[in-house]
Amino acid sequence: MDKAVRFLIAVTFMLAVSSVRAETEYLDGIMAVVEDAIILESDLARETHAVMQNMQADSAKMPPAFIVRKQILDRMVLEKLQLLLAERVGIRITETVLQRAVADIAARNQLSLDDFRAQLERQRISYQSFVENVKKEITLSQLRGREVASRVKVSEREIDHFMETQEQEGSENVQYHLRHILVALPEQANAADIKNAKDKASRLLEKLQHGEDFKQIAMTESDGGQALSGGDLGWRSLAQVPSIFVEQTRALSAGQISSLIRSPSGFHIIKMVELKGRSKHMITQTQARHILIKLNELINDQEAQKRLLALKDRVENGDDFAVLARSHSDDKASALKGGSLGWVSPGYLVPPFEEAMNKLALNALSAPVQTQFGWHLIQVLERQDRDNSVEYKRSRSREQIRQRKIEEETELWLRRLRDEAFVDIRLEKL
């Protein structure tokens, strides 16, 4: 299974609970009160077991159990707050959307839905628990889209400036693998809060400079969202690196560690794990033409296919495709050009049309192809490979800037959500 799905399965792994009454009562203790909801110790134990199983599978050195529990409980509190907000604003995941998402996960793992369920059962994972976790992830994604992503805008000037900066620095072909440690500050931090956080961050930095393992310190000490994965931020272009890290990211070589970085969130330390370049982006463009028959009260699916097969037969017997397109196609814009769509790039056309087009040999005619627009007869005239780097870089720049803004805004939004909520942590009772 792919990594995302393995993680999703790991966090839904059910902890076997003893039937001994005393243990049952212990596991039913309240670990946190979050607004008008609670997090039970049984919930925390189940999540802790799943995460530790995942760490063992990755051969990671295990941090102390109380550290893992604290990190997980913090994550569960944030998650609970988001789910409560999603309920208040009316986010609902329909059964159709949920089942489609589960089917997509199975398909990405090259399994039928029945085979996927059987594989979950072999791993002693409840299918219903898995589905509920998928529903939760979709809910959180939709909430963040509504509250954060929908408000993030990227201007053409920002893209121009970013691309110019990359070209000047020669960094457009570089990606960075980073790890991150955060010592967080409360939103209304006073001087003592700032001093304590800075002192702690300085102590951690000194440990790192003396050779202690960055991943392990991140797992045990970081307040960042990636703490349980050793602070791993993954591979990023410079545009995807949080803006407060950019200056030090440019200066670091592989294996080096930054100095302390201050932000409204707290004090940060980053490590450059590795760097790599990126090659130019080539695409295959296709010059194609088509004849479209739309459906209406007089033309159903069978009639549309019948008409296109008759037109295909005429072309194969010598009639001019362009002449027939002008007189028979319901796509008036392309009909005026003999059905020509010009040179089209990947992703420009609707998937059923593009998939059928990509399977055709040059000058071959397709069978009738159905899309949401009707039925098509397609002919491919020519193909060419083209360096699409400029358009690709601009598109990627827009998305990278947007994702960086979303990440930064999400962190601030989560902090506000946490600081403005009523939360009573009772972890010390463990």
C-alpha positions as CSV (number, residue, x, y, z in Angstrom):
1,M,0.0,0.0,0.0
2,D,1.1,3.6,-0.6
3,K,2.6,5.5,2.4
4,A,-0.5,7.7,2.9
5,V,-2.8,4.7,3.1
6,R,-0.4,2.9,5.4
7,F,-0.5,5.8,7.8
8,L,-4.3,6.0,7.5
9,I,-4.5,2.3,8.4
10,A,-2.0,2.7,11.2
11,V,-4.1,5.5,12.9
12,T,-7.2,3.4,12.7
13,F,-5.6,0.3,14.2
14,M,-7.8,-0.8,17.1
15,L,-6.2,-1.5,20.5
16,A,-7.4,-4.7,22.1
17,V,-9.0,-3.7,25.4
18,S,-9.0,-6.2,28.4
19,S,-12.3,-7.3,29.7
20,V,-11.0,-7.0,33.3
21,R,-13.3,-4.5,35.0
22,A,-10.5,-2.5,36.7
23,E,-8.7,-1.9,33.4
24,T,-11.9,-1.0,31.6
25,E,-12.6,1.7,34.3
26,Y,-9.1,3.0,34.0
27,L,-9.3,3.2,30.2
28,D,-12.5,5.2,30.5
29,G,-10.8,8.1,32.3
30,I,-11.2,11.6,30.8
31,M,-7.9,12.9,29.4
32,A,-9.1,16.2,28.0
33,V,-12.3,18.3,27.9
34,V,-12.6,20.2,24.6
35,E,-15.4,22.7,24.6
36,D,-18.5,20.4,25.2
37,A,-16.7,17.2,24.1
38,I,-14.3,14.9,25.8
39,I,-11.3,12.7,24.9
40,L,-11.2,9.4,26.8
41,E,-8.1,7.6,27.8
42,S,-9.2,4.7,25.7
43,D,-9.1,7.0,22.7
44,L,-5.7,8.2,23.6
45,A,-4.4,4.7,24.3
46,R,-5.7,3.5,20.9
47,E,-4.0,6.4,19.0
48,T,-0.8,6.0,21.0
49,H,-0.7,2.2,20.2
50,A,-1.2,2.9,16.5
51,V,1.5,5.6,16.3
52,M,4.0,3.5,18.2
53,Q,3.3,0.6,15.9
54,N,3.9,2.9,13.0
55,M,7.2,4.1,14.5
56,Q,8.3,0.5,15.1
57,A,7.5,-0.3,11.4
58,D,9.7,2.6,10.4
59,S,12.5,1.3,12.6
60,A,12.6,4.6,14.5
61,K,14.1,4.9,18.0
62,M,11.1,5.1,20.3
63,P,10.9,8.3,22.4
64,P,9.5,7.9,26.0
65,A,5.9,6.9,26.1
66,F,4.7,10.0,28.0
67,I,6.2,12.2,25.3
68,V,4.4,10.3,22.6
69,R,1.1,10.5,24.6
70,K,1.5,14.3,25.0
71,Q,2.2,14.8,21.3
72,I,-0.8,12.7,20.4
73,L,-3.1,14.3,22.9
74,D,-2.2,17.7,21.6
75,R,-3.0,16.5,18.0
76,M,-6.3,15.0,19.1
77,V,-7.3,18.2,20.8
78,L,-6.7,20.2,17.7
79,E,-8.5,17.6,15.6
80,K,-11.5,17.6,18.0
81,L,-11.7,21.4,17.8
82,Q,-11.8,21.3,14.1
83,L,-14.4,18.6,13.9
84,L,-16.6,20.6,16.3
85,L,-16.2,23.7,14.1
86,A,-17.0,21.6,11.0
87,E,-20.2,20.5,12.6
88,R,-21.2,24.1,13.6
89,V,-20.6,25.4,10.1
90,G,-22.6,22.6,8.6
91,I,-20.0,20.5,6.8
92,R,-21.5,17.1,6.0
93,I,-19.8,14.3,4.0
94,T,-22.4,12.4,2.0
95,E,-22.3,8.6,1.7
96,T,-21.6,8.9,-2.1
97,V,-18.5,11.1,-1.5
98,L,-17.3,8.8,1.3
99,Q,-17.7,5.6,-0.7
100,R,-16.0,7.2,-3.7
101,A,-13.0,8.2,-1.6
102,V,-12.6,4.7,-0.2
103,A,-12.9,3.2,-3.7
104,D,-10.2,5.6,-4.9
105,I,-7.9,4.5,-2.0
106,A,-8.4,0.9,-3.0
107,A,-7.8,1.7,-6.7
108,R,-4.6,3.5,-5.9
109,N,-3.4,0.3,-4.3
110,Q,-4.5,-1.7,-7.3
111,L,-7.1,-3.6,-5.4
112,S,-10.9,-4.0,-5.8
113,L,-13.0,-2.8,-3.0
114,D,-13.7,-6.4,-1.8
115,D,-9.9,-7.2,-1.9
116,F,-9.2,-4.0,0.0
117,R,-11.7,-4.9,2.7
118,A,-10.2,-8.4,2.9
119,Q,-6.7,-7.0,3.3
120,L,-7.9,-4.7,6.1
121,E,-9.4,-7.7,7.8
122,R,-6.2,-9.7,7.5
123,Q,-4.5,-6.9,9.4
124,R,-7.2,-7.0,12.0
125,I,-8.5,-3.5,11.1
126,S,-12.1,-2.8,11.3
127,Y,-13.4,-1.7,7.8
128,Q,-16.0,0.6,9.5
129,S,-13.2,2.2,11.6
130,F,-11.2,2.8,8.4
131,V,-14.2,4.4,6.7
132,E,-14.9,6.6,9.7
133,N,-11.3,7.8,9.6
134,V,-11.5,8.6,5.9
135,K,-14.7,10.6,6.6
136,K,-12.8,12.5,9.3
137,E,-9.9,13.3,7.0
138,I,-12.3,14.5,4.3
139,T,-14.2,16.7,6.9
140,L,-10.9,18.3,8.1
141,S,-9.8,18.9,4.5
142,Q,-13.1,20.6,3.6
143,L,-13.0,22.7,6.8
144,R,-9.5,23.9,6.1
145,G,-10.4,24.6,2.5
146,R,-13.4,26.7,3.7
147,E,-11.6,28.5,6.6
148,V,-8.1,29.0,5.1
149,A,-7.5,27.9,1.5
150,S,-10.4,29.7,0.0
151,R,-9.1,33.0,1.3
152,V,-5.6,32.6,0.0
153,K,-4.9,34.5,-3.2
154,V,-1.8,34.6,-5.4
155,S,-1.3,37.6,-7.7
156,E,0.5,37.6,-11.0
157,R,2.9,40.1,-9.5
158,E,3.8,37.6,-6.8
159,I,4.5,34.9,-9.4
160,D,6.6,37.3,-11.5
161,H,8.6,38.4,-8.5
162,F,9.1,34.8,-7.3
163,M,10.3,33.6,-10.7
164,E,12.7,36.5,-11.1
165,T,14.1,35.8,-7.7
166,Q,14.6,32.2,-8.5
167,E,16.3,33.0,-11.8
168,Q,18.7,35.5,-10.1
169,E,19.6,33.0,-7.5
170,G,19.8,30.0,-9.8
171,S,17.5,28.2,-7.3
172,E,14.6,27.3,-9.6
173,N,16.1,23.8,-10.2
174,V,16.8,23.0,-6.5
175,Q,14.7,21.1,-4.0
176,Y,15.4,20.9,-0.3
177,H,14.7,18.1,2.2
178,L,14.2,19.7,5.6
179,R,13.5,18.7,9.1
180,H,12.0,21.2,11.7
181,I,11.8,21.7,15.4
182,L,9.4,24.3,17.0
183,V,9.4,25.5,20.5
184,A,6.0,27.2,20.6
185,L,4.8,30.4,22.2
186,P,1.2,31.1,23.3
187,E,-0.6,33.7,21.2
188,Q,-0.5,36.3,24.0
189,A,3.1,35.5,25.1
190,N,4.6,37.7,27.9
191,A,8.3,38.4,28.4
192,A,8.7,35.3,30.7
193,D,7.1,33.0,28.1
194,I,9.4,34.3,25.4
195,K,12.5,33.9,27.6
196,N,11.6,30.3,28.6
197,A,10.9,29.3,25.0
198,K,14.1,30.8,23.8
199,D,16.2,29.2,26.5
200,K,14.7,25.8,25.7
201,A,15.3,26.3,22.0
202,S,18.9,27.3,22.7
203,R,19.4,24.2,24.8
204,L,18.1,22.0,22.0
205,L,20.3,23.8,19.4
206,E,23.3,23.2,21.6
207,K,22.5,19.5,21.8
208,L,22.1,19.3,18.0
209,Q,25.4,21.1,17.5
210,H,27.1,18.5,19.7
211,G,25.8,15.7,17.5
212,E,22.6,14.5,19.0
213,D,20.0,13.1,16.5
214,F,17.7,15.8,15.1
215,K,14.9,13.3,14.3
216,Q,14.8,12.0,17.9
217,I,14.9,15.5,19.5
218,A,12.1,16.6,17.1
219,M,10.0,13.6,18.2
220,T,10.5,14.2,21.9
221,E,10.7,18.0,22.1
222,S,9.1,19.7,19.1
223,D,5.7,21.4,19.3
224,G,5.5,21.3,15.5
225,G,2.8,19.4,13.6
226,Q,5.4,17.0,12.2
227,A,7.0,16.1,15.5
228,L,6.0,12.5,15.5
229,S,7.7,12.0,12.1
230,G,10.9,13.5,13.4
231,G,10.0,17.0,12.1
232,D,10.2,15.8,8.5
233,L,9.0,18.5,6.1
234,G,9.8,16.4,3.1
235,W,11.1,17.7,-0.3
236,R,10.3,21.3,-1.1
237,S,11.2,23.9,-3.6
238,L,12.3,27.3,-2.2
239,A,8.7,28.6,-2.9
240,Q,7.3,25.8,-0.6
241,V,9.7,26.6,2.2
242,P,8.0,28.8,4.9
243,S,9.1,32.3,4.2
244,I,10.7,32.7,7.6
245,F,13.1,29.8,6.7
246,V,14.0,30.9,3.2
247,E,17.1,32.9,4.1
248,Q,18.7,30.2,6.2
249,T,17.6,27.5,3.7
250,R,19.6,29.2,1.0
251,A,22.7,29.3,3.2
252,L,22.6,25.7,4.5
253,S,24.5,22.8,3.0
254,A,23.4,19.1,3.4
255,G,23.7,18.1,7.0
256,Q,23.9,21.6,8.4
257,I,21.6,23.0,11.1
258,S,20.3,26.6,11.2
259,S,20.6,29.0,14.1
260,L,17.4,29.9,16.0
261,I,14.6,31.4,13.9
262,R,12.0,33.6,15.6
263,S,8.4,33.8,14.4
264,P,5.0,34.7,16.0
265,S,4.6,30.9,16.5
266,G,7.8,30.5,18.5
267,F,11.4,29.6,18.0
268,H,12.4,27.3,15.1
269,I,15.4,25.1,14.2
270,I,15.7,23.6,10.7
271,K,18.1,21.0,9.3
272,M,19.1,20.6,5.7
273,V,18.9,16.8,5.2
274,E,19.7,16.8,1.4
275,L,19.5,18.9,-1.8
276,K,18.8,17.9,-5.4
277,G,18.2,19.5,-8.8
278,R,15.3,19.3,-11.1
279,S,15.3,18.7,-14.9
280,K,13.4,20.6,-17.5
281,H,9.8,19.7,-18.1
282,M,8.8,18.1,-21.4
283,I,5.3,17.4,-22.6
284,T,3.7,15.6,-25.6
285,Q,1.3,17.8,-27.5
286,T,-1.3,16.4,-29.9
287,Q,-2.8,18.0,-32.9
288,A,-6.3,16.6,-33.2
289,R,-9.7,17.2,-34.7
290,H,-13.2,15.9,-33.9
291,I,-16.8,15.9,-34.8
292,L,-19.3,16.3,-31.9
293,I,-22.9,15.1,-31.9
294,K,-24.9,16.5,-28.9
295,L,-27.8,14.7,-27.3
296,N,-31.3,16.2,-27.4
297,E,-34.9,15.2,-27.5
298,L,-34.5,13.7,-31.0
299,I,-30.9,12.3,-30.6
300,N,-30.2,9.7,-27.9
301,D,-27.0,7.8,-27.3
302,Q,-27.7,5.1,-29.8
303,E,-28.6,7.7,-32.6
304,A,-25.5,9.8,-31.9
305,Q,-23.2,6.7,-32.1
306,K,-25.0,5.6,-35.3
307,R,-24.4,9.0,-37.0
308,L,-20.7,9.1,-36.0
309,L,-20.1,5.5,-37.3
310,A,-21.7,6.6,-40.6
311,L,-19.4,9.6,-40.7
312,K,-16.4,7.4,-39.8
313,D,-17.2,5.1,-42.7
314,R,-17.4,8.0,-45.1
315,V,-14.0,9.3,-44.0
316,E,-12.5,5.8,-44.4
317,N,-13.9,5.7,-47.9
318,G,-12.3,8.9,-49.0
319,D,-14.5,11.8,-47.8
320,D,-12.7,14.8,-46.3
321,F,-12.9,14.9,-42.4
322,A,-12.8,18.7,-42.4
323,V,-15.7,19.0,-44.8
324,L,-17.8,16.6,-42.8
325,A,-16.9,18.4,-39.5
326,R,-18.1,21.8,-40.9
327,S,-21.4,20.4,-41.9
328,H,-22.2,17.9,-39.1
329,S,-20.3,18.8,-35.9
330,D,-22.2,20.4,-33.0
331,D,-19.1,22.1,-31.7
332,K,-19.5,25.2,-33.7
333,A,-16.1,26.8,-32.7
334,S,-14.1,23.9,-34.0
335,A,-16.5,23.1,-36.9
336,L,-15.5,26.4,-38.5
337,K,-11.9,25.1,-38.5
338,G,-12.8,21.7,-39.9
339,G,-13.1,20.2,-36.5
340,S,-9.5,21.2,-35.5
341,L,-8.6,21.6,-31.9
342,G,-5.1,22.8,-32.7
343,W,-2.2,21.7,-30.6
344,V,-3.5,20.5,-27.2
345,S,-1.4,19.9,-24.0
346,P,-2.0,17.2,-21.4
347,G,-4.9,18.1,-19.1
348,Y,-6.5,20.5,-21.5
349,L,-9.3,18.2,-22.6
350,V,-11.8,16.3,-20.5
351,P,-10.4,12.9,-19.4
352,P,-12.5,10.5,-21.5
353,F,-11.7,12.5,-24.7
354,E,-8.0,12.7,-23.8
355,E,-7.7,9.1,-22.9
356,A,-9.2,8.0,-26.2
357,M,-7.1,10.5,-28.2
358,N,-3.9,9.3,-26.6
359,K,-4.5,5.7,-27.7
360,L,-4.9,6.6,-31.3
361,A,-2.2,6.1,-33.9
362,L,-1.6,9.0,-36.3
363,N,-4.4,9.6,-38.8
364,A,-6.5,6.8,-37.1
365,L,-10.2,7.4,-36.3
366,S,-11.6,6.6,-33.0
367,A,-14.8,4.7,-32.2
368,P,-17.5,7.0,-30.8
369,V,-16.3,8.5,-27.5
370,Q,-18.7,9.8,-24.9
371,T,-18.1,12.8,-22.7
372,Q,-20.4,15.2,-20.8
373,F,-20.7,17.2,-24.0
374,G,-22.0,14.3,-26.1
375,W,-20.4,11.8,-28.5
376,H,-17.2,12.5,-30.5
377,L,-15.4,11.1,-33.5
378,I,-11.7,11.9,-33.0
379,Q,-8.7,11.9,-35.4
380,V,-5.1,12.5,-34.4
381,L,-3.0,14.3,-37.1
382,E,0.3,14.8,-35.4
383,R,2.2,14.7,-32.1
384,Q,5.2,16.7,-30.9
385,D,7.4,16.8,-27.8
386,R,7.8,20.3,-26.4
387,D,9.8,21.9,-23.6
388,N,7.0,23.3,-21.5
389,S,9.3,24.6,-18.8
390,V,8.2,28.2,-18.8
391,E,4.5,27.5,-18.5
392,Y,5.1,24.6,-16.1
393,K,7.3,26.7,-13.9
394,R,4.7,29.5,-13.8
395,S,2.0,27.1,-12.9
396,R,4.1,25.4,-10.3
397,S,5.2,28.8,-8.9
398,R,1.5,29.8,-8.4
399,E,0.7,26.5,-6.7
400,Q,3.9,26.5,-4.5
401,I,3.3,30.1,-3.4
402,R,-0.4,29.2,-2.7
403,Q,0.6,26.1,-0.7
404,R,3.2,28.0,1.3
405,K,0.6,30.7,2.2
406,I,-2.0,28.0,3.1
407,E,0.5,26.3,5.4
408,E,1.4,29.5,7.1
409,E,-2.2,30.6,7.5
410,T,-3.3,27.2,8.7
411,E,-0.7,27.2,11.5
412,L,-1.9,30.7,12.6
413,W,-5.6,29.6,12.3
414,L,-5.0,26.5,14.4
415,R,-3.3,28.5,17.1
416,R,-6.2,30.9,17.2
417,L,-8.6,28.0,17.3
418,R,-6.8,26.4,20.2
419,D,-6.2,29.7,22.2
420,E,-9.8,30.8,21.9
421,A,-11.3,27.4,22.9
422,F,-12.0,25.9,26.3
423,V,-9.6,23.0,26.8
424,D,-8.9,21.2,30.0
425,I,-5.9,18.8,29.7
426,R,-5.8,16.0,32.3
427,L,-2.9,14.0,31.0
428,E,-1.1,14.2,34.3
429,K,-3.6,11.6,35.6
430,L,-1.8,9.0,33.6
